[in-house]
């Protein structure tokens, strides 16, 4: 996922100021990537601290890191223009995802689902769709007790026998407070699993297990976040396949 896609995927959580910055970058990406923070601030009529907060909301350390990554992304997009059609790219991605997923790790995850007191699925914004889709699939298995709470209505109490599966393609801002609670003393932690397409996901160290899925290479993408959704849904399909095999063995 490139910087532009990252912003596209996060737009629903943007404040009014964030959206103003986002729209400016979308209209003038080259200028945003090459000018100083002072020039950008003057041109967008947004304060420097607001620009820094926007960058951090996307998972960067600050404005300079966001600007550098945007410049690199724009350069790569120019050097490697889009070739294949979207359907061809997505078909390739589905095959790549299915082949890359560790099937034994998936089988272990299924066994843990069955042995858990309850399986709690989470997904915010565009990552909610695959979480909902897995919820439907798990509801067909009598051995698994699954649920999907609203992001703002998380359960208060967890057991060490609970399993929490979180889908998060980008930075996981919606779960920072949720995960922070587990770092407190005398708090019982459930088993935490992260499903992501970001190998450098900023919250990955909070999880007991991480499944990192492939996404479309930057050179082959248009400004869309569908590639992450396709990867997540293919991962769900692998789970369904393995559950079906187990059922018939």
Protein Blocks (a to p, Z undefined) as FASTA:
>chain_A
ZZklmmmmmmmmpcfklmmmmmmmmmmmmlmmmmcfklmmmmnopafklmmmmmmmnopa
blklmmmmmmmmmmmmmmmccfbdfklmmmmmmmmmmmmpcfklmmmmmmmmmmpmbdcd
ddehjlmmmmmmmmmmmmmpmkbccddddfklccfbdcfkbccddddfknommmmmmmmm
mmpghiacdddddddfbfklfklmmpfbdcddddddfklpccdfklmmmmmmmmmmmmmm
mmmmmmmZZ
